[in-house]
């Protein structure tokens, strides 16, 4: 091919593309853009094919999305070069030149070269190939050969096998995206309820010979005209978003990631409203629209899948009557009459009760689900006030099984949001707090699921203590009510914990829940953040902290309920937020508070005696001399024993009993007893920059410090303990224990100058939603120590930066509680030092800390 023709085609592609995109910005019609981009590429490919003088027995075929007639701005151009026989060397050379030309033109080409027999063999072996050929479209070349391939392909198609394979593939894809369209960064193409789900339905229908469009599906009676219109609207909306995603990102990007959500929203004309805590971002409006659309697609797809399955796998079983309204058909619940929900609106609730109480039922028939979907508008104030419906809803919450499955069904069908209007307000609502990875309604569903799993024996191995407590908790359904309402007031402005109390109290009153149980549920909603705050931010070695918490919870029933809700809530925010250390803190707080509630005073002396006795019992197992502990323990004060578990005391005593006056640093590491991470103890003559020096080591090794206990003995030695984790070493901690002991010991022995803290890069999420760093320094209630609280975006080197500032001001650190909430850190330090006595110095310290927290 002559060079000038190559340049001509390249210039044409570029000018066509610019013109088509410019037209899209003016008219906002995604289908027109997709069609015009496809036509432009079709024309160029046709010219390139002719210019290369390819064999007349060959055909150039578009497959995949390009074959469907759609080409997104940065999508691949998927091609099949169809041959009548295996190519010889000369033909192969011409084909390679042709494909190279396409790359030279700037096309992102995915291609295969096959004969008809090879197409059929690959199609049989790979469902992806079979699917791409289903949408094959000839661009140029031998039309007869293409027709022969299509004829052979259609004859070889097994609609039933195709349906089963695509169903399995869809389930696997949904599982990859956590079976929810409500991820905060959904994939518009692949997530449940996205474009791919729409494609799957049309592929199945086409393979079965039923239809190749939404309109023809409606004509065949598989969906109604209204449903066909809804699906076309949602498909157009998703295409529009995907086109804008590509254009905003400047590359192929199918995920609505935080970085581009606002930009995409603004191209749609959406704008932020309100100010301060009442502000709603443009991206929030976009995402709520997306979630509602995806939810509709999920629902209608379920109906369509069942209809196609019924066509392909007809059953002739006789219905088994359940009652005058419902029957069982092929393991599914079916309404006896088409107007069941219209005549008896309470049947909308009754059907979910039956699904809970009859576990053999696999779900609803498509006919029933469609009727339920269309009659959901019957749920109004009169419906909600009906005692029958209230009783049905409580029966669902109190059912022995199927609660979560049916609550999710109710949410997907918009039944739950219509029955609980306050729940409807938070459906699809985003949370920009850097640690929730679900919308508010999906987070609530996750918390409800976690709470329910505590009752199930098959999940008892996950959190045995929670399962044990739940087994002895009367009326666990009250905890489900608390889970439903704990975040229901999010986004209203103000404290959602307090605002949610009014909602849950109204629910309890309307549903006849007695005063005592109502008080428990409202207590849980109001205090659902309290236990995690005490465990992760306050000094639990202080008896006053435990006494104050015990006063808040009042009795064992409230304590147990709050503990179970707290664990379920933290686990329901994100897979990254929960860890074994947080679990231990909460369990320790529970047990200490329970002893106080049981009448055992949480006195320092009693706790000291208990821990020392337990530690001595462990030491006896090591075979040490009976009095081996005495020299070390004489150098330790009450605070040390209150801040360390008996197992920690025994471990450190065993390591140090004969090295009390060591001139060299002693570093000992072990697998953390909590089952996650490493515990590292450092014993060395005290020095002002010791904490910063240790942090610098862990920073360089990419370890995260979850907890630090800092102690100085009476004879001037530092005895510091750290709990650290590192994801890459999660399965090989045991292998690096000796390395850490050696390297950290060597670093502390050399006494070299401290390196400057590295200002690590913020994550993509943190850059999109930066946190304004905060520092709060205030004396504790006794005036003995100061509590230093900091909050900022998480990044590598952050703790080391803080430690450097504390070293500069000669601040003594006693305890560090490091709380990582996804991309956000909230650290609390107990400190003292002469510099804190001066108000001006305090102010300067806070200023320097704020500067250190900035990126």
N, C-alpha and C positions, 0 to 999 in steps of 0.2 A: 504493500500500500504506500502510496506517495505520502511524503511527510506533510504536504500542505492539506491533504484530506484529513489526516489525523488531527491537525491543528484546527481545521474547520469544524470537525465533529466535537472536539473538546470545547471550542468556543461556543458552539450551539448549545451543548449541555449546560454550560455556565450561564449563558444569557437566558435560556428557557427557565432554568432554576430560579434565577433572580426575579424574573417576571412573574412566575407562578407564586413565589413566596410573597412578593409585593402585593399581588392580587389578593392573597389570603389575608394579609394584614388589613386590607380594605374591606373585603366582603365577609371574612370570618367563616368561610364554608370549607370545612376540612375534607369532605368527600370530593369536592371539586379539585382541591390541591392534590389529593392522593391520585385521583384519576389523571390529572394533567401531568404530574411527575411520571406516572407510569407510561403515558402516551409518548412523552418526550424521550424516555429511555427506549421504548419500543422502536421508535423511528430511528434512533441512532444505531441501535443493535441491528436493525434491518439493513441499514446502509453499510455497516461494518461487515456484516455477513456476506452481502453481495460483493463488496470490494475485495474480500479475501478469497473469492471464487471457491467456496467450500463445496464438497460433493453434493450433487443434486439428490442423492439418496438420503441425505441427512436433514434433520429438522432442528430448529432452535426453539426450545420449549421453556416457558416461564412456569415455575413451580412455587409452592409455599404461598406466602402473602403476596408476592409479586404476581404469581399465577392467579391469585384471587382478584387481581386488578387493582391492588393497593400498593403504593410505594411511599413510605414515610420518608421525611427529608434525609435521615441518615441510616436508613435500613439497608440490609444486604439486598443485592439483586441475585436471587436464586435462579439458576439456569440448569436445564438438562439438555445436553446435546445428544439427540437421539439418532442412532445409526441403524442401518439395516443389517450390518454385519460388523464383526470386530475390525477395527481400523488397521490398515497397513502402516508402515513407517512414514510414507509420504503424507497420508491423511492425518496421522497423529501429529506430524510436524506442522501441518496447516492449522490444526485445531489449537495447538499450543500457541502459535503465532496469534490466533484470533483471541484467545483468552488473555494473552499478554497485552494485546492492544486495548482490551477493555480496561485493564488495570491502568494502562497509560492514560486512558481517557478520564481517570479519576473515579471509576465505578468500583464499589466494594462488592466484588463478585464472589458468590459461592456456586461452584459448578460441579457437575458430574457428567461423564461420558459413558453411555450405556446403550446396548441393544435392547430390543423388546424383551427378549428372554432374561437378560440381566435385570431389567426393571422389575419383572415379575418375581425373580428370585430374591432380589433385595427387598421388595415390598413384602414378601412372605416372611422374611427374616427380621425385618425392622419396621415397627409400627410407625415410626417417624417418616420413613421413606414412603410407606403406603399412604400416609396422610398427605404428604406433600404432592404426590401424584394425583390425589383426589381432586386437587385444584389446578391441575395442569392446563396450560393455555398455550396454543402455538403462536409464536411471534412471526416466524418466517421459515421457509424451507419446505420440505416434502409433506404436503397435507395428507396424502394417502397413508404414508408411514405413521403419522401421528394418529390418524383415525384407526389404524390397525392396533396401535398400542392401546388406545382408549378402549377399543372393543375387547382386547385380550384382558385388560385390567378389570373391566366391569364384569367379565365372565368369571374371573378369579376371585372377585370380592365376596367374602363371607360376611354379610351384615351383622350376624350375631357375634362372631368372633371379634369383629371390628368394634362393636359396641362394648363388649366386655373388656377388650384391651384398652380402649380410650377411657372407660370408667376407672379402671385400675390406675392408669396414667394420671388421670385427673385427681384421684384421691392422693396419690403420692405427691403431686404438685401442691395440692392444698396443705398437706402435712408439712411440706417444706416452708410454707408461709403461715404455719401455726393455725391452720384451719379457720382463719378469720380475715375478712376484708378490712378489719379495723386497725391494722397496724398503723403506727404514726407515719411510717414512710412506705406506703404500699407500692407494689409494682403494678402499674396500670394495665400491663399486658398479662402478667402471670398470676397475680394474687387472686384468691377466691373472689368471685363477683366481677372480675375484670374482663378484658377483651377476649382472653383465651377461653374463658368459660362460654362466651357467646359463640366462638368459633367451633368449639367441641360439639355443641348442639347441632349446628348446621352441618358439620361433618357427618355426625351420626345419621341425621335425617337424609342427607344426600346419599350416603352409603346404603341406606335402607330403601332408597328409591322413593322416599316420601316427599321431599321438597328440597329446594336449594335457596330459600329465602324466608323471611319472617311472614311475608304476605301469603306465600303458598302453604306454609305451616298452618296459618289461620284458615285458609280455604279447605285444607284437609281435616280441619276440626281438632288439631292437636293443641291449639291455643285459640283464644278469642281474638277478635279484631282489636279490642282494647289492649290486650296483653302484647299483641304484635306491635302496636303503636308504641307501647312503653319500651319494649326491647329495642326498637329502632331508635327511639329517643336516647336511651342509655348508651347504645352503641355509638351514636353520633357524638355524644358528650365525651365518651372515653377516647374516641379518635381525635377529637378536638384537643383534649388535654395532652394526648401523646404527641401530636404534631407540635404543640407549643413547648412541650418538654424538650423535644429535639432541637427546636429553634433557640430556646433560651440557653440550653446547655452547649449548643454548638457541636454536638456529637450524638451518637446513639445513646439515649438515656431513657429508660422506661420506668425508672423509680421516681416517685414523687418525694425526693429527698428534701430535707429541711432547707438546704442551700438554695433550692430553686422554687420552693412553694410560693413564696411571696411574689417573685418575678412572674411566674405563670399566672397567679391570681390577678396581678395588675394588667397583664395582657388581655384578660377577660373583662376588664373594667371594674374589678372588685377593689374596694378601698377599705382601709382600716376605719373603725368608728370608735368614739369614746376616747377617754384619756385615763392614764394611771392604771389602777387595778381594774377599772371598768372598760379598758380598751380591748377591742377585738381586732386582731390582725386580719389583713386581707386574706392571708393564708388559711385562717380558721374558717372563713366563709367558704373558700374553695374546698377545703377538706370535708366540711360537713356536707356540702353538695355531693362530693365524691362518695362519701360513705352511704348516704341515702340511696344513691344510684346503684352502688355495688350491692347493697342490701336487697334492692328490688331484683337485681339480676340473679342473686343467689336463690331467692325465693321462686322466681319464675323458672329458673333452670331446673330446680328440683321437680316442679310440676311437669316440665317438658321431658325430662329424663324418664320419669315414670310412664308418661304416655308413649314414648318411643319404645321403652322396654316392654310395655303391654302389647304393642303392635308386633314386636319381634318374638316375644315369648308369651304367647297367649295362654291364659289359665282358664280352666273351666270349672273350678271348684265352686260349690254352692256357698252362698253367704251364710255365716253362722250368726244368728241374731244375738246381740248383746242386751239391747233394750228397745223401746219403741222408737228411739232416735238413731241408734247406731248398730252396725253389724261388723263382723270380722270377715274380710275377703282376702284370701291368700296371705294371711298374716298381717294385714293392714286394717286399720279402722276405716270404715266407710259409713257415710250418712245414708239413712234409709230413703230419704226423700231429698230432691234437689233444693227444696226451700226450708230445710231443717233449721238452719241458723236464722233465717228470716222469720219463721213462725215462732221459734223458741230461742231468743237471743242468749239465754243462759247456757245453751248447749255449747257456746263458744268456750266457756270455762269448763264445762262438763267433759269435753273431749280430752282435755289435758289431764283431768283427774283420772279418766279411764286409762290413758296411756301410762300414767304413773302406777296405777293399781293393777294393771294387767301387763306385766313385763314381757309376755309372749308377743305382744303387738310390736311390730318393727317400725311402725310409723303410720302416716295417713295416706290414703289413696290420693292420686292427683286431683280427682274430682272434689274430694273433701277439702283438700288444701286450697284449691282455687276458690271454693265457696267461702272458706274461712278468711282468705286473703281479701276477698271483695266485700265481705260482711263485717270486717273489723270496725267499720264506722258505726256499727250499732252500739259500740261501747261508748256511752255518754254518761252524763251525770246520773240519769235515771238507772242505767245499768249498774253503775258503781254503787248506787244506794241500795240495790236489791240484796236483801239478806241471803238469798240463795247463792248469788255470785260471790259474796263475801265468804260464805262457808266453803264454797268450792276452792277459792284461792288459798284459804288456810289448809284445806285438805291436800293441796299440792305441796305446800311447804312441809306438811307433816307426813307425807307419804314415805313408806319404808324404802323406796328406791325410785330412780328415774327423775329425781328432783332437778338436777342440773341440766340434764338433757332436755327436759321440757321447759325449764326456765329459758334456756337458750332458744328453743323453738318459739316460745312466746315472744322473745325479743326480736328474733328474725322476722316474725310475722307482724310485728308492731302491735301485738296484743298487750304485752307488758307495759309499753309506754302509754297505751291508751287507758289501761286500767289504773296505772299510777302516773298521773300527769306530770308530777315532778321528775319522774324517771325519763319521760319523753324529752324533757328539756336538756338532759345531759347525753342523749343518744348521739353518738358521733362527735362529741365535744373533745377537742384536743387538750393536752396538758403540756405546757411548756416549762416543766420543772426539771428537766434533764435526767429524771430517773424513772418516770412512768413511761412505758413503751406501748401502752394501750390507750385508747380513748376512755373516757370516764365510765361509760356503760360497760365496756369490755373489761375494764379493771374490776368493776363490781362483780361481773360474772366470774372472773378469775378468783376473786376473794371468796365468793360463794362456793365455787368448786373446791378450793383449798379447805374450806371449813367442812364441806361435805366429806372430803377424803379422810378427815380425822375419824369419821364414824365407820369407815369401811375396813374390814379386816385385811383385805388384799393390799391395802396401802399402809398398814400399820408399821412396816419396816422403814418407811420414809421418815416419820417423826414419831417414834414410839411413845415419847412422853406426852405429846399432844393427843395421840390416840388413846392412851391410858386415861387421861383426864376427861376426854370426851365420852368414853365408855361409861363413866360414872356421873356424867352431867345430865340431870333430868331436863326434859324439854329442849333438846338441841335445836329445834326449829326456831326458838327465840333468837338464837345466834344467827340464823339465816336472815331473820328480819333485820337484825342489826347490820349484817353484811350488806343487805340491799340498800340500806339508808345511810351508811356511814359517810359516803361521799356524794350523796344525792344533791347537796346544795352547792356543789362546786360551780364556780363561774358566776355566782350571783353578786359577788362583791361582799366583803366582810368575812367573818370567821365561819367557814362552812360547817365546822363541828357544832357550833351553837345554832346556826340556821337550820341544820338538819334535824335538830331535836323537835322543833315545832312540827315538821313533817311526819316524823315517826310517831310522835304522840297522837297526832290526828289519826294516823293509820290504826294505831292500837285501839283508840277510842271507837272508831268506826267499825272495827272488827271484833269488838267485844272482848278484848284481851284485858285481864284483870289488872288492878292497880299495881300490885307487886311486880308482875311481869313487865308491865309498861315502864315502870321505874327502872328496871334492869336494862331494858332495851334502849331507853333514852340515855341512861348513864353511859352505855357502850358507845353510842353515837357521839355524845359530847366528849368523852374521854379517850376516843380511839387512838389518839396520838400520844397520850400521856405516858404510857408504859415504855414505849420506845425512846421517848425523850429522857426519862429517868435513867434507863439502862445505858443509853449511849452517850449521855451528856453530863450526868451527875456522878458524884463520887460515892459509889455504893459501899465503900468501906466506912462511910460516915453513918453511925447509927441514927442520926437525926433525919437523914435522907430516907432511910427505910421506914422510920416511924411516920414521917410525913406522907409517904406513899401509902402505907397501911391505913392511915386516916382517910385518905382519898377513896380507897376501894371498900373499906368498912368491913367486909366479911369475905369468907372463902368463895362463896358463889360469885360475887362480883369480880374477885381477883382471877378466878379460873376463866370466867367468860372473857375478861379483858385480855388475859394472856393468849387465849385461843384466837381471838379476833386480831390481836397484834401480829401474831406469827402469820396468820392467813393473809393479812393486809400487806405486810412487807414482802412476802413471797409473791403476792399478786401484782407488784409494781413492775418488776423486770427480773428475768433470770439472773442478771448481774448483781442485783442489789443484795440479795440474801446470801449470807455465808455462815459457816459454823460458828464463827466468833460472835456474831450477833445473836445466834441461837443460844450460845452459852450465857451471854450477858442477860438475856431475857429469862432463861431458866433459873439462873442464880438469883435474880431479883424476885422471881416467883417464890422460890423456896425460902429465901430470907424473910419475905413479907408474910408468907404462910406461918412461919414460926412465931412472928410477932402477933398475928391474928389469933394464933392458938394459945396465946397467953404467955409465951416464952419471951421475956424481955430481950430485945436485941442490944444487949450491953456490950461494950468493947471488951470488958474483962472476960465475960462468958465466951465470946467469940474467940478471944486470944487462947483461952484454955482449950477449947474444942479443937482449934487448928493445930496447936502444938501437940496435943495428944495424938491426933490423927497422923501428923508428920512423924512423930516418934515411932508409931506403930509401923510405918513404912520403912523408917531407917533401920529398924531391927531386922527387917528382911534382907538388908544389904550386908549384914554381918559386921557392922562397925562396932567399935568399943562402946559400951553403954553411955559413957559421958562424952562421946566424940562431938556432940552438937553444942556443948556448953560454951566453949570459947567464942564461936561465931555468934550464937544467940545472945550472948552478953553484950555484943556490939550492935544489936538490932533493937529498934524501938517498936512501940505498939503499932505505929503506922505500917511498918513493914509487914507484920503478921496479918493485919486486917486487909491489906491490899493483895496478898498472895494466897492462892489455894494451898491446902496442906501438901498436895503432890508437888507443887512448885517449891515449897519450903524444904521438903525432903530432898528433892533433886539438887537444889543449890547447896544445901548443907553437905550432901555427899561429895559434891565437887570441890568444896572449899574448906572442909573441916581441918585439913592439914596444910592449907596454903593461906592462912589468915593474914600473914604479913608478907605476902609475895611481892617481890620487887618487879616482877614481870606481869603484864596483863594476863588474866585468865578468861578465856572465851570458851563457853560451852554451848553446844547446840543439840537439839533433839527434835524429833517429830512432835508437833504440838498435840497435847492430849485431846484436844477438841476434834482431832481427825482431819485437820486442814492446815497446811503451812508448817513453819518451823518456829520453835521457841529458842531464842538466843539470849544467853545470860552473859553479862560482861562484869568482871570484878577487877578494879584497878584503882590506884591512888587517885583521889578526886582531882579534877582539873576543870577550869572554867568552860572550856570549849568541847567537853567530852560528848555531849549529846549531838552537837553539830558534826563532830568528827565521825561518830557512828552513823548518823544520817547520811553523810557524804558517801560512806561505803555502800550502804544499801541503795542509795540513789544511783551510783555507778553500775550496780549489778541489776538495776531495774526491779528491785524488790519493793513491794508495797508494805508499809508498816501499818498494821491494823491496831496495835495497842503498844504502849510503852509505859513501864513502871520504873520510875527513877527514885533511887534511894541512896542516902549517904549514911554510912555506919558511924558509930560514935568515935571511932578512931581514924576517921577521915578517908575511908575508902568508898568509892562509888560501887553500888551493886544494882545494875540496871538490867531490866528484862524486856525483850521485844518479841512481839508476835509478828512474823513476816510471811508474805506469800509471793509467789511468782508463777504466773500461769504456765510458762514454758517448762517449769520444773515440777509441775503438779504430780507427775508420776515417778519422779526420780529424786525427791527430797533427800532420801536416805543416802544417796550417792554423793551429795554435795555438803554433807555435814562437816566432814573433816576439812574440806576446802575453805568453808566459811570460818571455822575455828582458826585455821592457820592464817588466812589472809587478813581477817579483822584483827587478830592478835598482833600480827606484824605491823599493820597500819598504826595501831595504838601505841606500839612500842617505839616507833620511829619518831613520833612527835613532830612530823613535818608541818609546814604551813598549810592552812586550809585552802582548798581550791575555791574559786568563785562559783557560786551556785549557777547551774545552767538553767536558762529559762526555756524549758521544754515547750514544744509546740502544743497548742490547744487542739483537741479533737475537732473534727468537722462539725459535730453537733454543738460543741461549746462555742465555736466561732459564730455559729448561726444564732445561738441564744446565749450571749455572754451574760454572766452574773456580775452585778456590781459588788466588788469585794466588801466585806464588812468585818470590823474588828470591835469587840466589846470586852472591856476590861473592868472588872468590879470586884470589890472584896467579898469574901464569903460571909455568912451570917455571923460567924464568930470573930471576924476580923483577923484571923490567923494567916490565911492564904488569900490569893487573888484567883478568880476564875477568868481565864482568857479564852474567849470564843472567837473563832474566825470562820468565815464562809467564803468560798470562791469556786471558780471553775477548777476542776481537777487537771493536773498536768504533772509530768515528771519533774522532780526537783523541788516541788512545792514545799514539802516538809523541811527539806534542807535549807531552803531560803528563810523559812520562819525561824529555824534553829540558829541560823547565823545572826539574825537580828537580836534574838534573846541573848546570845553570847556577847554581842556588842554592848548590851546594857547590863551584863553580869546578872541576868535573871536566873534564879535557881528553879529548875523544873522538877516537879514531884510526880506528876502523872500526866500522860498524854492519851486522850481518847480520840482515835482517828476514825471518823465516820465518813465513808464514801457512799454516796447515793447516786449511782450511775456516773454522770459526768460532773457531779457537784460534790464538794467536800465540806463538811461541817465538823471542825476539830475543836476540842475543848482541852485546855491545859490548866493544871493547878500549879501555880507558881508563887514565888516570893522573891524578895530582893530589896536591897536598900534603895534602889532607884525608884521603886514604886511608892515610896513615901512622899515623893515630890510631885505635885500636880502637873507642873510644867514638863517634867521628864516623862511622866505618864503620857501626856499628850504627844510628845515627840516620838515615844515608842510606838504609839498607835499609828502615827503618820508613817513611820518607817515600815511598819508591818503592812500597811495598806499598799505602800510602794512595792514591797516584796511580793505581794499577792498579785500584782498586775503582770500582764504578759507583755 
